[in-house]
Amino acid sequence: MTTLRLILGDQLNPEHSWFQTVDPKIHYTLMELRSETDYVMHHAQKVIAIFAGMRDLARHLKDQGHSVHYIALDDANNQHDFGKNLKTLVKQLSANQIQYQLPDEWRLDAKFKQLQGVLGVPVEGVDSEHFITERHEAADLFKSRKQWLMEHFYRTLRQRFDILMEDKQPVGGLWNFDAENRKPWKGQPPPPADDRATLDHQDIWAVIQASGVKTFGSPQASAFRWPLNRSQALKDLNRFIKDVLPNFGDYEDAMSTKSWRLFHSFLSFALNTKMLNPREVIGAAEKAYKVGKAPLAATEGFIRQILGWREYVRGIYWAQMPGYDEGNALNHQTALPSWFWSGNTKMNCLSHAIGQSLEHAYAHHIQRLMVIGNFSLLAGLNPQAVHQWYLGVYIDAFEWVELPNTVGMSQYADGGLLATKPYVSSGAYIDRMSDYCKGCHYNRKERTSADACPFNALYWDFYLRHEDRFAKNPRIGMAYRQLTKMPPEEIAGIKQKAHDLLSTLNDL
């Protein structure tokens, strides 16, 4: 029996059980395909990082004695389609069956299921051996519930896997220490140095360019910082646990023009490409707390992002697809402003958050949610366009994790299935959590003046536009109580200012 096994670009786990035994009748294939580079336009670093990781895994498997058939982007015989390339390899190798690790994106899952009966040999999907929960668990847990709240899911998993638990109760007496993790960063303590390995991927970048793949953002191909393999990812994990985790909690929501990294882990790319396993990452953080190397609030906050949020949004994704990507509960239709592709806006917060995203293919969760996402929702940008931008720009963005975060959490386009309220704010929140407002062209304290911060008028206008939907929401009743206290002329001024802003988005 000759078996052909397919490995995808986000399945870079050398410890999968597939690889425990070397068998000359088992052949592995990895493919660099235009179908994967082109379904949305991706950040240059994202394409480089995935191709580099795929090539390194192929080298590793060959060194272990496995048979590997690598199809590079510029191979003359590359048909740039999984099915067509697999059909050719089946013929060349006289393969009797095809196996693949279950993909994490619905479009590929559907595509691979369709290959059954088309390629002339049995096609079998196997577990990627990565996630803590099964695809269906969230749907089973939330069956018949109107809202799918992460906290319920998170507590269930904490109890099941005995993580940060003591005598069946949460360590420290609370399930969630989020209230302690909301400090702005004032310059101290100093963030750790960026001591990630620097790699030269100019050869890969040259192939990508020569092949005509459309990308955006800075490639940084000659001094590349994202991990190539599991070995590098483990070093990044160890450095985070030792040097960064102790301060992660305090400043996880902070933003600063002086440090784009602050105290974040930068492990999401390695996790989402399966170089790292979530269990080992959670275990390392929990161990640090138990030996007194990290405070509880920081440890719990970090673990909640992985055990709670990451597994939760995956469950949302598989329960709601297909169709979740088409959600637009607020009927927002506005196109993305041109500065989403350049960062050239006079709004300092967006200039920094988008500029950083374009430069590094990364922004942390508050920049994504409460700066870029907040503006997108207030301005009524089309959620599908926002989704495609997020999916393309971030190095760690794969649809299973990005889509619920964008369409559900950020843009409220699912009508409140995931979020209990829209995540919007005026300029005051951004000012409180960052130094972005200092030196900005706009005045954070003004609503309707010529130099007023656009977030302010758009914030109030958002609630006015959607009063029928949100006025009775108990989590945002305060906003509507404030509106009732505003004189009619101020309301009219807000509406006019918002109209003017929305008419000139490209010029802001």
N, C-alpha and C positions, 0 to 999 in steps of 0.2 A: 504494500500500500504506500503510494507516494502522496504526500500531503504538501499543499502550498498554503502558507500562513501569511496573512496580510497584517502589517503593523502601520498604524496611522501616526501622523505627526504629533498628536497629543497623547501618545501611548509609549513614552520613552522610558519605560520601566525595565531595567535589565534584570530585575529580580522576579519577574513574572514566572510562574511555574512552567511555562512553555520552555524556558531556556535551561532548565535543570539537567536535561539529558541531551546529549549530542547524538543525532540520528541522521545518517546520510540520506535517508528517504524523506526527511522533513526539510523543506525549503522555505526561507523567509523572504518577503519582499517589502520594500519601502518605496514610495513613489512621490516624486515632486511633480505636482500636477497643476496646470493652469485652471482647471475646474475648482481647485482649492485656493489658489491665489486670487481668483477673479470674482467669486460670488459676492463679495463686497470689496471695496478698495481698502487695503490694509496698510498700516504703518510699516515703513521699510524695516524697522528693527524686528517687527513681529515675523515677517517672512524670513529674514536672515536667521533669527534665533531658532525657528522651527526647523529650517533646512539644516542648520549647523548641528542641532541636536539629533536629527534623523541620521545624518552622515556619521556622527560620532557613535551612535548606537550600532549602526551597520558595521563600523570598524571593530567595535567591541565584540559583537557576535561572531564576526569572522575570526578574530583572535581566539575566541573560545572554541573554534572548530566547527561552527554552524555554517550551513550553506545559505548565502545571502545573495539576492538578486536586487541590486539597487538601480532604480530608474531615475536618473537625474533630469533636471528641468530641460537641459539642452540635448539629451540623448536623441539621436535621429529617429529611433524607433518608438519613442514615447508618444502615445496616442492621447495623453492628457485626459484620460477617463479611466476610472477604476475598472469598470466592466471590460472594456476593450483590452486594457493591459493584462488583466487577469486571464482573459480568454487566450491571449497569445502565450502567456507563461504556462497555462495548462497544457497547451499543445506542445510547447518546447520541452517541458519536463515530464510529459506523459502522466500528469497528476491525476489521481483518482478522487481527490476531495480538496475542498478549500475551507480553511478556517479563518475567522477573524475575531478579534476582541470587540465586544459590543461597543459601538461608538456612542459618544455622549451627546451628539447632535441628532435631532429628529430627522433632518434631511438625509443624513448618511445612513441612519438606521433604516429608513424607508427604502433607500436605494439598494442597500445590501440585501434586504429581504426580497427585493425584486429580482436579484441575481439568481435566486434559487430557481432552477429549471431552465435558466437561460444559458448557462455556461457548460452544460452537458455533464456536470459532476455535482455531487451533493455539496451544499454550502452550509456551514455551521457557525453560529456565533457562540463565543464563550465569554465568561466573565473577565473584565479587565483587572479584577482583584485589587481594586483601588478604594472604592468608597466604603464608608462605614455602614450605610443603609442601602436597602434595595430601592430600585426605581419607584416601586408602587407604594412604599411605606407611608409617604405623606398623604397620598390619596386615601389610604386605608384609615389613617389616624384622624383625618379631618372629614371623613364621610358625614354628610348631612349638616356640616357646619357652614354658616354663611361666610364667616371670615376665617382665614387660615393663619392664625397667629403663630409667629416663630417661637415665642416664649413657651407655649405649650409643648411644641415639638422638642425644643432644647431641653426642657426639664425631663421629658420622657427619656431622652438619650443619656442625660447625665445619670439618671437612676439605673438605666439598663446596663451601662458600661462602667458604673461605679467610678465616675470621674469627678474629682473634687467633692467627694461625699464622705461623710463620717456618721456612722450609726444611722444610715438611711436618710440623713439630713444633709443639706448643702453645707460645706465647710464655711465657717464664718457666720452662719445663720441666715444668709441671703442667697438667692439664686442668681442675682444680678447686681453687680457693683458699678453699673453704668454711670450713676450719679457722681461717682468719684473720679471719673475718667473724662472730664470736660474742661480741663484747664488750658487757657491760652499759654503760649510759650513766649517768654519775655527775653530770651537770649541765653538763659541758664537753666539747666546744665547744658554744656556744649554737646551737640549731636556727635555721634561717633563718626570717624572718618570712613569714607567709602573705600573699603579695602577688598572689594570683590575683585576677582581675577580679571585682567584686561586681555582681551583676545583680538586677534587680527582676522577678520572675515572678509577682507577685500575681494578675495577670489570668488566667494559666494555672491557678493553684491554685484560683481562684474557680470556674472552669469544672469542674475535676475534682471539687470538693466539691459543686457544684450538680448534677452528673450522678450523684451517688451512688456514685462509685468508692470502695471501701473501701481505705484505706491505713493504715500505722502509721509511727511515727517523726516526728521534727521536720521540717516542710517547709522552714523557713528561706527562704520564698518571697520575702521582701523584701530579703534579703541573700544571694543565691545564689552559691555559689563554684565550681560545676562548669562546665566550658567549654561555650560555646554553639555553637562552630563550629571549623573547622580553624585559622583565624587565631589564636584564643585558645589552642588546644591547642599550637600551635607556640611561642607565647610561653612557655607552661608548660614545654615541653620544653627550650627554651633556658635558662630559669632553673634548671631542675634540673641540667642538664649543667654549667653555670657555677658555681652556688652550693651545690649539694647533693651531687652525685655524689662529690666527693672524700671525704666522710665517710659515704656510704651503706654501704659494705662493713663498716666497723668496727661499726656500730650497727644493721644491718638486722634483727637478732633481738632488739634491746633493747625494753623496754617501760617507760613511766614515767607516773606521775600528773601530772607537771609539763609534759609535752608529748605530745599525742596524734599529732602529725605526725612528730616527730623528723626523720629524714633520708630519708624515703620520697618517691617520685617523684610520686605522685598522677596518674599518666598512664594507669592501667588503664582508666578509663572512656572516655577519648578513644581509646585503642587498640581497645577492644572495640566501640565504635560506629563505628570505622573513620575517625574524624577524622584519626588518625595512622596511618602505615604502619609495621609492625614493622621493615622494612628501614632506614628513615630513623632510627628511634630507636636501633637497634643501631649504625648507622653514626656517629651523633653521639657515642655513648659511646666507640666504638673510636677515633674521631678525637681525643677529649679525652685518652685515654691516650697516643696516639702523639705528641701535642704537649706532653706532660708536665703536663697539667692535672688528671689523675685517676690514682690509683694502680691498679696492675694488679689487685689483689684486689677492689677495689670495682667496677672495670670488668667483670671476668670474672663476678663475682657477679650484677651487673645484667643482663648479656647472657645469662647462663644462664637467668634467669627468663623471658626473652622467646624467645630462639632455642631454648633447651632445653625448659623446663617448659611454656610456653604452647603451643608447637607439639605437644609430646608429649601433653598431656592432650586436645588436640583430636583427635589420632590415636586415642587410647584411646576417646574418645567415639564416633567414627564406626565404629570396629571393633566396639564392644560393644553399640551400640544397634540395635534396641530391646531392652529388658529389663534393661539395666545399672542403671536407676533403681530396680529392684525388689530389688536385692541386699540380703541380710540374713544373711550367713554366720554371725554369732554369735547370731542369733535374739533380738535386742534389741527389746523391745516397749514400753518405758516412754514415756509421754507427756511432752512438754516441760513443765518447770516453768513456772508462771505468770510468774515474773520474767524469762523470755526476752522478754517483751513490755513490761517496765517497767525492768529493771535493778535492781529493788529486792530485793537479796539481801545478806546480811551478809558473804558472801565478797567481799573487796575487789577481788580480781583480776577476778572475773566481773562485779561491779558496774561497774567501769571499762570492761572490754572490751565488755560488752553495752550499757552506757550510752553509750559512744562510738559504737557501731554505730547505736543508735537516734537519737542526736543528729546524726551526720554521714554516715550511710549508708556508713561506711567503718571498717575495721580492717585492720591489716597482717597479713601471713601468719602470724606467730607468735601473735598474738592469736587469729586464727581457728583455727589448728591446735592450739596448746599451752595455750590457756586454755579457750576455748569448746568447741572440738572435743574436747580432752582430757577435760574434764568430761563431755561428752555420751557419749563412749565408755565411760568408767569407770562412769558411772551407768546404762549400758544403755539410753539413749534410742533410740527407734525411728529408724533411719537415714533413712527416707522423710520423717519429720517434721522431722528435722534438715536434710535436703536442701531441703525446701520453705522452711524458715526462712532458710537461707543464700541461697537463690535470690531470696527476696523482700527481705531486709534490705540487701544490698550493692549499691551503685550500679553496680559493674562486673560483677555476677553475671548471666551468661547461661548457659543450661544446658550448652552445650558445654564451658565452662571450669569452671563451678561443680560440676557433677555428679561428674566424676572426682576433683576435689579433696575433695569431701565424702564421697561414698560409698566411694571408693577410699582416698585418702590419710588422711583424717581419721577415718573410722568403720570402716575395715577390713571394710566390708560386702561387698566383692567377693571376700573370702576370700584376699587376698594377691596378686592379680594385679598391682596397681600398687605396693603397699608391701611391703617385705620383712619388716616387723614392725609391730605396732600402735604408733602414736605416742601413748604414754601416759607420764605422769610423776607423781611425788608433788609435794607443795608445794615441795620443795627446788629443782627446776628453775625454777619461777616466781619464787622468791625470788632465785635467782642472776641471773636476767635482767631483774629489775624491782625497783621499790620498792613493789609492790603489797602485800607482806606487812606492811609497817610500818603500825602502827595498825589492823590488821585485827582484827575480833571474834574470829577463830580463831587458835590457836597453831600456827604452821607446824612446830614441832618435836615436836608430840604426835600420836599415832596413835589412841588410844582414849579419852582423857579427854573430859570434857564439852565442853571448848572446843577440842578437837583439830581441826586443818585437815581438812576433809572429803576433800581430795585424797589424804591419806595412807592412811587405811583403805580407801578405794575403790580405790586403786592396787593394794594387795596383794590385796584381795578379787577384783579383776579377774583377776589371774593364778591365784588359787586356783579361781575359777569355770571358767576356761578352760584348766586344766592339761593336759587331754588334747590340746588343739590346739597349745599353745605350748611345752610343756616341752622339746621336742626342737629348738626353733628356736635355732640357734647364736648369733643376734644378741641373744637375751634370756636366755641360760643363766644369767647372773649373778644375775638376779632369783630364779630357782628355787633356785640354790645358797644364796642368803640365806634363802629360806623354809625350807630344810631345817635351818638353824641356829637357827631360832626355836623356843622351847619350845611345847608343845601349848597351854598356857594363853594364850600370846600370840596364837597362831593363832585360837583360839576367840574371844578378845577382838576381834580384827580382824573376824572374820565377824559377830559380834554388832553391832559398831559400824557396819559397812557396812549391815547389815540395818536398823538404826535410821535411818540416813541416808536410805536408799532409801525408807523408809516415810514420810519427812517432807520430801521434796524441796522442796515449795512453801514450807517454813518456814526453809530454810537461809539 
